[in-house]
Amino acid sequence: SSGKRIPLTLDIRLVADRLADPVLAEKMVKDNTIGKSSKVYALETAEFARLRDGFDRMQVYGGAYRIDLANGRYTIRMLVQVEGTKADQNYVYGDVSIPKGCLYFSLPCFGGRINQLSTKEGPVTVRQTGWHTGWRRKESRILGVFNAKPIAEARRKDPY
């Protein structure tokens, strides 16, 4: 690993009254085997994600989310479709890049409500085919971590 990172800023809106596109809903990871999952709802995004504090950007195509309940704990799981970083553009650093496809986010939420997300860090993952376990299958691979912030707070820190 190069030790470098790509800071990513993404503006999203969770739409509680609109179901996600069925194609996106099908891309949600089906890993809640011991609990219950909500329906999959739409997630709206800004057209671009800001990379490296606005020096670069990446196309974003919307997404989906659901809320899982397992062992008395609620977790919001989101996916966002992205163009990814391209090797011929200046925002690929050494071996650090963001692949084209879906980025997956998960974070505790309180009372199963989208307006009460945890302020702690949550993982950002991708789903890729792997065979390191001896089985060729889809695996989650961690890209990094994220924090959810209300837009007003995020704009105080970064007005752009």
N, C-alpha and C positions, 0 to 999 in steps of 0.2 A: 504494500500500500504506500502511496505517496505521502500520506499525512495531510493532504489537502482536502478541502471540502467545498461544496457549492451551496451557499446560503440560498434558500428558496422562500419566497413570500407568495402566498396564494390567498386570494379573496374568494370565499365561498359563502353560499347562502343555502341553508337546509330548508327544503320546501316540505312542510308537514302535511299539506293537503293535496299533493300531487304524486301519484305513483311513478316510479322510474320507468323508463323505456324498458320493455322486456329483454332486449339484447343486453343492456347494462345490468339489469337485475340478475341475469344468468351468470354474469362475470363475478358476482359477489362470492367470496370464499364460503364454502359450506362446511364450517368447522365447529358449529355449536351442536354437538351431539348429545349433550346432557341437559340442555336448557331449551328455552323457547326463543324464537326470533320474530320480530315484527315483520310487517310487509316491507318491501324495499321501496323507498321514496326517492324523489328527484333531489339532486344536489346541483345548484347553479354555480357557475364560476365566472370570474372575469375572463376576458378573451386570452389574456396572457398571464403567466406567472413571472414574477420578477426574480431574476437570478443575480447573485453578487451585488445586492443592494441597488439594483436597477441598472447596472452596467450592461446586462444582457437580459434576454427574455426567452420564454418557451411557450409555444402555443398550447392552450388547454381547451378541452372539448366537453366540459361538464362531467357529471358523475352521478353517483347514487349512494344511499346510506340506509342502514337499518339499525335497530337497537336489539341487542341480545340480552337475555336474562338467564344467568346460570348461577346456582348456589347463592341466590339472594343479591347478586351484584349485576348491575346494568353496565353494558359496554356499547358504545356507538362504534360502528364499523363503517368506514367510508371508502369509496374508490373514486379516483379522478383519472380521466383519460388524458394523456399528455403526448405531445409530439416527441418528447425526449430531447436530449442534447445530441448534436450531430458532430461527428469527428472532424468535419471540415469547417466548423464554426469555432470561434475563439473562446467558448465557455466550456470546453472540455479540458480538464487539468490533469495531466499525467494519466493515471488509470481511473480517474473519477469521472463518471458520466451518469446521466439519467436515461434509462432505456425507454424507447417508444412503447406505449401501451398503457397499462393501468398502474397507478401508485395506490397502495392500500394503507389506510390509516386506522388506528383503533385507540380508543381513549375511554376511561371510565366516565359515566355520566350518572348524576344523582336523581333518583326517583324516576328514571327512564325518560327524562325530559331533555330535549335538545337545547334548552336554554340554561341548563345547569351542567356544563361540561367541566371536567377536572382541569385544573391549571397545571398539573404535572406533565412531564414529558410522556409521549406515547410513541410507539414505533411506526416507521414508514417502511413498507416492504413492497417487493415485487413478487410476482409468481413466475417462476421459470422452471423449465423441465430440467430435472437433475437425475443423476444416477450414482451419486456418491454413497448412497446407502445400499447399493446393490440392486435397487429397483428403479426403473425408469418411470418417473412420476412428476407431477407438479409439486413444487416446493416453494415455501415462502422464504425469501432472502431479505435480510434487513439492509436497507439503504442508509438509514439514519433515524433521527428522532425529531419530533415536532412538539410545539405548544399551540394550543388553541387560545385565541384572545378575541374579545369583542372588538369590532371594527373601530370603535372610538378609541380604545386603548392602543390598538395597533397603529392608528394614524398619528397618535401623539408621539410614538417612537419613530415612525417613518411616515412623513406626511405625503409621500408619493404613492 
